[in-house]
Amino acid sequence: MLNSTPADGEAETEMTQQFVNDALPVTRRHALSRLGAGFGTVGLASLLQLTAAGESRRSRPGPLAAKVGHFPGKAKQVIFLLMNGGISQVDTFDRKPLLDKLHGKTAQRQQKRFGQLAEAGMLLRSPFQFRQYGESGVEVSELFPHVGQCIDDVCLIRSMVTDIPNHEPALMMLNNGHNQQSRPCLGSWITYGLGTENQNLPGFVVLCPGVPVMGPPLWNSAFLPAVHQGTHLPNQERDPRKLIPNLDTSRISPAKQRHLVDWLEEINRLHLEKQGGGADELETTIQTMEMAFRMQTEAPDAFDIRQETAVTRERYGDGDFGRGCLMARRLIERGVRVVQVYFDEGNPWDHHEDIMGHRILARRADRPIAALLGDLKARGLLDETLVVVGTEFGRTPVLQAGGAISNGRDHNPRGFTTLLAGGGVKPGYIHGATDEIGFFADRDPVHVHDLHATILHLLGIDHERLTYHYSGRDFRLTDVYGQVVEEVIA
């Protein structure tokens, strides 16, 4: 029935009403109501009202319409580059000269303080050289020379801490503000609070060639309306028509498709009326269909990085992460509120056996990060775009314990580094510090809850006021924790 074209408005009305009537179970109450005089007229009036209101309904603000924050924000949009797997702070952005002197010795003093965390004991110096960059003189590892060239635009938090040294709960904490599932993620909270500037694209896009550990729960909207869930796309594809399924509409005209979408929405609205309203899942389905229809006009352009010059593509590189960073810039230019780019599927930075594996991955990460920062700055977007480069935890300054492992590092939730750029943060600034060998946050520790509170604050959102009532209580991203790190704000 849905594939046929009604001859006129009256035929369409009859088919639509019949579709609804056939789809719903017939109860005694329904039977009596159908026998009553005027039922058909009431149904027709309702349908005609929906049809007449079609255009105004599409023009009304939807759940993703742009909203005003609690106060003027310094940032409008967020790009979150996630180095999933646990990047080592002492080998990248937190040089520890004492490790060179104590290399191979036992960290007995640290064992008393951290117990099993330091049980391996044998201190391991970084195999990578550091040098100072920019006017700020920040020391950066040889693994990230291109990021080093941009370091004057970067704010480093060297005193990050989290709760649990396992990938799954640490990734949940970094993304969702909680160690367990069933909580909305950061991106969902942001679009819930602010909506998005472009109604023809999703407000929250997640780019990863596969899925990281945990997968969809990391970009889930949980109990928030489902329209705020992240849209996951596999950025290993270069052709946007392969990147986004069913994007090719060459077999059906836009006018015909618009007609079918409107007709299906009328059926769904009638169904909502008969159920007495309150069907949030069906309402979300209606909104999703509208978004899918509108995406067909803008997504092919937004995701087609082949439109960029050869010079630009060369700066980002042809790897999955580079394409993800370039797509992120193009989406931000078009008003998407949040873009998250995972470095790769799984736990790529999880180098228990040999920390030299960081060199291989850094070759894929260094240039794209620097290209993204440079592009945003050159286009006047960095001031209003907050770029976050984070990881779920750091790595220990001692050798990985056990087995035949000879040159690896274990997980370390007690002290690691996060990079912030643009969006109202202090450029060329270092906040906090780990101890002399990089084991724990020794000065001005920043918990992930504090990072979330600060990100929301930069966007103009009070993290204590952004709440959603569910299951008898008010939930928020930071739970009952979180302090804005005022020192990093320009």
N, C-alpha and C positions, 0 to 999 in steps of 0.2 A: 504493500500500500504506500509506503513512504517513497518509493521510486516513481510513482505515477504523478502526473501534473494535473491538478484540479482544473476543470474547464473554467470555472469562475468562482467568485467568493462564496456563493451559496453551496456549491459542491464541496468546496474545501471545508466549509463549516460542518456539513453533514459528515464528511469522512473523519474530521478531527474529533467531533463529538462521539461518533461511533467507535473510533479507536480507543478513546478514553473509557467509554462504557464497557467495551469488550475486555479491556485490560484489567478492570477492577472487579473483584468478586461481588456477586449479587447477594445482599443480605435482605432480610424481610423489610428492614427500614428502607433500603434502596428500592425494593419492588413497590412498596406503597408510594414512595415519592414519585416513581415513574408513572404510576397510575393516576396520580393527581393531575388536575387540569393545569395547564400552563407550564409544565416542566420543560417542554421543548423550547418554549419561548424564553424562559429564564436562562437555559443553557446557551441559546443563541445570543441573547443579550450579553451574557458574560463573555462569550467568545468574540463578539464584535467589539466589545470594550477593549479586550486584550489586543485585537488586531489594530484598532485605531490608535492604541497607545504604544505600538511597537517602536516607532522612532524615538518617542520621548523616553521610553524605558531604556533604550540603548544609550541615550544621551545623559541619563541620570548618573550621578557618581556611584561607582561600584565599590566593593570592599577594598580594592587596591588604589582608589583615588588618592592623590597626594594630600597629605594632612600637615597641619602645623604642629611642631613639637611643643614641649612645655616652655621652652625659651629659645631664643635665636641660637642656632647651632653654627659651629665653625665649619663643619663638614656637611655635605649633602648626600654623599654616596660612599660606599665601602668596597674595596677590593681586598679579599683575604687570601693570601698565598700560603698554603699549608704544606710545610715540609714534613709530611707524615712519616713516622718511623723513629723520630727522636734524633735531631741533628746535634752534634757535639759542640757545646759552647766553647770549650777550651781549644778547639781546633779551627774555629771560625771567627768569632767576634769577641772573645774574652781571653786575651793572652795571659798566661801565667808563667812568668820567668822562673819562679821558684821550682816549677816542675822540671825545668832543665837541670837544675842543681841537684834535685832529689830523685832523678830518674833511676828506677830500679830499687829504690829503698822502700822499706815498709812504712805505711802510714799508720803507725801505732797510735799516735795522738788522735787521729781521726776515728780509729776503731772504737775507742772509748766513747766517742760522741755519737757515732752512727751504727755501731754494732755490725750487723750482717751487711749493711750497705758498703762497708769498707773491708769486708773480710778477705778480699783478694790481696789487699795490702800493698802490692808492688806498684809504685807510682809509675805512670807512663807519660813521658813528655810528648808534646805534640810533634809529629814529624814534619809539620808545615811551618814555613817561615812567615813572620808578620812584618808589616811595615806601616808607617803612619801615612794617612791620606788627608788631603784637603787642609783648609785653614784650621779646622777643629783639631787636627792631629790625631784623630781616632785610629787606633791600630786595628788592622784588618788582615786576616790570613791571606796567603797567596792563593787560596782556593777561590776567593771572591774579589779579584782585582777590578772588575767592572763595577761591582757594587761599591768598592772602595772609592772609585772616582766620583760616586754620588753621595758619599758619606756625609757631606755637609748638609744634605737635605734629609738626613735620617736621624731619628731619635732612637737610641738603644736603651732598652730596659734589661739590665744584666742581672736582675735579682728576682726573676720569675720563679714561682713555686706552684706545685700542684699537689694532689693528695696521694695518688696511688701510682706506683711505678710499673703498671701494666698498660699495654697499648689501648685495649678496649675502654676501660674506665677513664683513662687519661684523655683519649680522644673525645669521649662523651663529655667530660668536664670542659674541654677547650671549646667544643662546639655548642653544647647544650647547657652548660652551667651546672651539671649534675653528673655523678659517676654512673648512674643507671639510666636505662632507657625510659621512654614515655614522657620526656620533657621536650618542649619546643626548643629549636635551635636558635642561635643568635640571629641568623638571617630572617627567620620567621618572626621573631620578636620585632626586628627593625621594620619590616614591611607592615606588621600589625600596627605599629606605632606611627609610621610615617607614610604608608602607602608607597607609591612609586610615580615617577614623572611621566612614564610612557605606558599608556594603556594598551598598546599593541604588542608588547613584549612582557614576559614574566617579570615580576618585581624582584625575584631572587633566582639567580641562575648558578648552578654548580657544574663545573667542568672537570672531568677526570676521564682518562682513557678507559678505565674499567671502574672498579669500586675499591676504596680503601678498606681496611679492616673496619668492621661494623656496618659499612655501607649506608643504605638509606636512612637509618635512624639518626645519622649525623646531620641530615638536612630535613628532618621530619618536622612537621608543624604540631604533631601530637594533638593536644586538646584545643589548640587554636584552630580557627576555621581553616579548612584544608586548602583554601586558595593561597594561603601564605607558605605552603610547602615549597621547598626548593625544586626547581626544574633541572634534573640531572641530564647532561648531554655528554656523549663520548667524544672528546676533542681530538682523538686520533684521526678523525675524518677531516678531509680538506674540503669536500663538496658539501655545502649546507643541506642539499637534498638527501644526502646519506646521513648527515649529522642529525637531522630532524626527520623522523619517519612521517610519511604521508604529506609531505610538504608540496609535492607536485600536484597541481590542480588543473593541468592542461586538458584533462578529459571532461571538465565541467566548468562552465562559465562562473565568474564571481557572482553574477546576478542570480543564477540558478541556485548556487550554493547558499547565498544569503536568504533566498526564499525558503529553502529546506531547513536551515537553521532556525529561522523565525517560526516556521510551522511546528518544528519539534519543540521549541520553547513554549509555544501556546499549549501544546499537549501537556508538557510538564507543569505549566502554571495551573491548568485545569485540575491536574492530579493533586497539586498542592492545595488548591481550594477544597477539593473533596475530602482531603485528609485533615482539613482544619488548620493548615499551616504548620510551621515548626519543623519541617523536614530539612534540616541543615544540609544533609548529604545531597539531596536533590537540588537545593539552591546552589551548592558548590558545583554540581555537575553542570547546571545552566551557565554559571559564570565561566567554567572551564571551556565549555563549547564556544562561548563567545570569544574567549581569549584565543583558542585554537584557530578560529576563523580569522581574527584580526592578525594573528602572527603570520599568516600566509602572505600578507602583503609586505611585511617589514623584515621578517626573519631571514629570507634569502639574502637580503642586502647586509643586514647586521652581522651575520656569521660568515660572510664570504670574504675571507682574508686575501683571496686572490685579487681583490680590488686594490689592495695596498701596493705601493711601489716595490720593485725588487730590492731597493736599498733598505726600505723599512723591514721587509720580511727577513732580510739578511741580518739585520740587527737583532731581531728576536730569535733567529735560528729556526730550523725546520723540525725541531723535536716537539713532542706532545705538549710539554710544559710551555715552550715558547709560543706555540699556537694558542694555548690557553690564555697566556698573558696578553697576546695581541687581541684575541677575541674579547677579553675583559675590557681592554681600553675602548674597543669599538662599542661595546654594550653600555659602558659608562657614558660615552659621548651621546648615546641615544636615550639617556634618562633612566636606565635600569638602576634600581636602588642598591642592590647587593650582588656582587659576583664573587664566588669562591672558586679558587683553582687549586686542586690537589696536585701535588708533584707527580704522583703516579699511583697506580693501584697497589694494594697491599701495604707493606711497611718498607719502602725502599731505603730509608736512611737508617735502618736498624742493623748497624754493623758491629755485631758481637764478636765476629771472628777476626776482622782486620779493618781497622779504622781507615786504612788507605782507600777503602771503597768510597769514602767521602770525596776523593779527588775525581772519580769518574762521574759521580752525580753532580758535583759542583760545576763541571763543565756544561751540564745541561741547564743549570739553574742560574748561574751568575749573569750571563748576558741578557736573558729575558727579563730578569728583575731590574737590571740597570736600564734596559731599553724601555720598559714600562714607566719607570720613574722619569726618565728623560723625556719621553713622549708626552706624558701628562703635564710636565712642567712647561714644555715648549708650546703646548696647546692651551695653556692657561687653566688647566683642570686640576693641577696638583693641590692648589689651595683649598678646593672644595671637595677633594677626594681623599679619604683616609685609606692609606695602603698599610696593611698589616702583614708582616712576614713572621709566621709563628710555627711552633712545633709542640707536640704534646708533652714532652719533657726533654731534658738534656741527657748527657752521658757522663759517667764517672771519670775522674782523672786517674783511676787505677786500672790495672789489667782485669779483663773479664775472668771470673773464677771458673775453674773446672775444665776438664777435657784437654784436648790438644790445642786449645785456643792460645794464640801467641801474641796477638797484637790488637785485640778488640777492647771495646768499652761496653759496660753494662748500662742499664737505664738509671737515670738520676732525676728524681722529681724535686730535689731540694734546692736546685739552683741552675737556671738556664737563661737563655737570651731570647727576647722578642724584639723585632724591628718595627718601628712605626715611621711613616712619612706622610707629609702633607696634612690636609684636614685639620689644621690648627694646632699641631704639635710643635715643640721646640726643635728646630733643625740643628744638627751637630751637637746634640746634648746626650749625655750618658746619665741614666738614672740607676741608682743602686749599685751593688757590687757583690760578688761572691768572695769567699775567703781566699787566702793566698794560694791555694792549689785548685780552686774552682769546684769545691765539693758542695757547698751550701750557700744560700743567700745570707750574707754577713751584714749587709747594710741596706735598709729600706726595702725589705721584701715586698714583692707584689704578687698576690695570689691571682689565679685566673678570674675569680670573682671581681677583683679590683680592676683587672684589664677590661672585663665586660662593662663594668660601671663606667669606666673612662671612655670606652668606645661610644656607649650610649650618650654620655654627657657631651662629647664632641659633636654628636648629631642633634643636640638640642633636646635630649630626653633625660628626665630624671629617673634613674633606674629603680627608685623606690616607689614611683608613681605609675610606672608602666606595669599594670597588673591585669590578670584575667581570672574571673571567678569560675572555679571548676571544682566539682566534688566537695562543695561545702567550705572552700577556702579561697583566698586570693593568692594566686601564684605570680611569681616574677622570675626573670632570667637569673638574677643573683640570689634567689631564695631569701634568706634572712641575713645575707652577708654583703660584702662589697663596699669599698671606699674609692671615690674618684681620686686618681693620682694627679693632684693639682700641679705638681712640679713639672710634669711633662707637657703641660698645656701652654702654648705661647701667649 
